[in-house]
C-alpha cells in the first residue's frame, strides 16, 4: 500500500526530539515494517539548525510556506509588537493560508500517481487532508491526538477560537475514519459530529526494537554521572501540566533515607529555570541530573537506568485526554511506574500489579508510592516485569500500524459494496 502521511503542524519539527515528532516517525517506521511505502509531507523539519536531525524511515517532502506566507506572518507580528501585544493570531493566519498552498503542492505531485491512502495527523486549522483526499478520491484516515481547538483556547489564547472549532468539526465530519489516541478523544470527536462507527481508539505505543530492558546500564549511568544509588526518572516537556513542579518536594522528602539517590529529568521546557532554583533552595541540586533535550535513542538507553519512572500529572481543569508516550516506553523497559491516576493512565496501569497510581496533584501520595517501591526493590522489579509483558502484548507501534491497515481494508470493502 502507498501512504501519503501529512503532518501540517508547524509546531511539530518532524526530525526533532519532541514527543509528537517521535510519534510521527514511529508510526511511519511501523508501517514500513509492515511492508508499506510511506511519503511524509511536512512544513517543518527541525526546531533549529543546531539540532542533529533524527532518522526517518520514509520519503520526506519538505514543503515550507511560500515567501508571501512568511511575509504576511512577519507583518502581523510586527504590527502586534508595535502595539505591545503578543497573540496567536499571526501563527493562526499562517496555518490557514498554508492549507491551499500545501494542498496545491501535494496535488501537483500525486495526481498522476496517487497514494492508496491519505493519513493525516490532525493539526489546528488544517484542512489539507480533506482537500487532497476528496480531489484524488482516496480515503482519509485522521489521527486525533488532542481536542485541538479547546487546547488552543486553554493554553495559548483564543483569538480565532470559534473558527478553529468550526475547522476542526469540518475535518472530523469529512474524514473517512478517525483514530483517536484515547476513549475521551473518541467522545470528543463524536460530540463534534463524527459518526461513532468511524472513530476508533488507538493509544500510543512503543518500538520494542528500541525500548528493551538493557541489563548492562553501567556505561549509561557513568555517562550521566548517576553513581550506584537508586535513580528516579522523568521524561517529558518541562511544562506545568506534566506535574514537574512536584519534583523538588519529592526529592527533598526522599533524600534523607536515600542520600545517594539521583533524580533524572530528561527533557526541556519553560519550567527548567524555576525547577533549578527550587532544587538549589532546597540544597539538593547535586542529586539532580538535567539532560536537556536529547535524542530518542538516548532516551531509550537512559530509561532502563531508572529504578522508578514518574508520570506525575497535575489535576487539570479539563478531562485528561492524553495518551502519554512516556508511559508505554517506561513500562516496555520493565521499569516500575508511579503515575497520576488520570484518564487513560488508569486503563493501562493496574495498581499494585503493573505500577502504582495516586490521585493527580497529591504530592504526599506521590512520595508514599516512591517510598513503598524503594523499600521493596523485589516487588518493584516484579511490577516492572509484569508491566513490560502487558505493553509488549498490547501496546506497540506495530499494533497501531496493523490497526491502520485493518481500518483501510474496511473502508475499501464498503467502497466496493456501494
FENZITA-V603033 format. One record per residue. N is the residue number from 1. NEAR is the number of other ideal C-beta (glycine too) atoms within 8 Angstrom. Layout:
BEGIN
n,near
N,NEAR
N,NEAR
END
This chain:
BEGIN
n,near
1,8
2,10
3,14
4,13
5,15
6,16
7,13
8,16
9,11
10,10
11,5
12,15
13,11
14,14
15,11
16,13
17,10
18,10
19,9
20,11
21,14
22,11
23,12
24,15
25,15
26,11
27,14
28,14
29,12
30,15
31,12
32,12
33,8
34,10
35,4
36,11
37,8
38,12
39,13
40,14
41,12
42,15
43,10
44,11
45,10
46,10
47,6
48,5
49,4
50,3
51,11
52,4
53,8
54,11
55,5
56,11
57,8
58,10
59,7
60,10
61,11
62,7
63,10
64,6
65,9
66,7
67,5
68,6
69,12
70,10
71,8
72,11
73,12
74,8
75,8
76,11
77,9
78,8
79,8
80,12
81,9
82,6
83,6
84,4
85,6
86,4
87,8
88,9
89,10
90,11
91,9
92,13
93,11
94,14
95,14
96,8
97,11
98,13
99,14
100,8
101,12
102,14
103,13
104,8
105,10
106,15
107,11
108,7
109,7
110,12
111,8
112,4
113,3
114,9
115,11
116,8
117,12
118,15
119,12
120,17
121,14
122,12
123,12
124,12
125,11
126,15
127,11
128,13
129,15
130,12
131,11
132,16
133,13
134,9
135,9
136,12
137,5
138,11
139,12
140,15
141,16
142,13
143,13
144,13
145,10
146,9
147,9
148,11
149,12
150,9
151,10
152,14
153,11
154,8
155,5
156,7
157,7
158,6
159,8
160,8
161,10
162,6
163,8
164,15
165,10
166,8
167,13
168,14
169,10
170,10
171,14
172,14
173,9
174,8
175,15
176,8
177,13
178,15
179,15
180,14
181,14
182,13
183,9
184,11
185,15
186,14
187,8
188,12
189,13
190,11
191,6
192,10
193,7
194,12
195,6
196,7
197,4
198,10
199,13
200,11
201,11
202,9
203,11
204,12
205,13
206,14
207,11
208,10
209,4
210,9
211,10
212,8
213,7
214,8
215,4
216,5
217,9
218,6
219,7
220,13
221,12
222,8
223,6
224,11
225,6
226,12
227,7
228,4
229,10
230,10
231,14
232,17
233,16
234,14
235,12
236,11
237,9
238,13
239,9
240,7
241,7
242,12
243,12
244,15
245,10
246,12
247,13
248,12
249,9
250,15
251,16
252,9
253,8
254,14
255,11
256,6
257,7
258,10
259,7
260,8
261,13
262,13
263,14
264,16
265,14
266,11
267,12
268,7
269,10
270,5
271,11
272,10
273,6
274,8
275,15
276,10
277,8
278,9
279,13
280,8
281,6
282,10
283,5
284,11
285,9
286,4
287,10
288,12
289,10
290,8
291,12
292,6
293,6
294,9
295,8
296,10
297,7
298,9
299,12
300,10
301,10
302,16
303,15
304,12
305,13
306,14
307,11
308,16
309,15
310,12
311,14
312,15
313,16
314,13
315,8
316,10
317,3
318,7
319,6
320,12
321,11
322,9
323,9
324,12
325,10
326,11
327,14
328,15
329,14
330,15
331,19
332,13
333,14
334,11
335,15
336,14
337,16
338,15
339,15
340,16
341,10
342,10
343,11
344,14
345,16
346,10
347,6
348,12
349,14
350,7
351,9
352,5
353,7
354,11
355,14
356,14
357,11
358,13
359,8
360,13
361,10
362,8
363,9
364,6
365,9
366,15
367,12
368,9
369,12
370,13
371,10
372,9
373,16
374,14
375,5
376,8
377,8
378,6
379,8
380,13
381,10
382,8
383,15
384,13
385,9
386,10
387,17
388,13
389,8
390,13
391,13
392,9
393,5
394,7
395,11
396,13
397,12
398,11
399,10
400,14
401,14
402,9
403,11
404,13
405,11
406,8
407,12
408,13
409,8
410,8
411,11
412,9
413,8
414,8
415,8
416,6
417,5
418,4
END
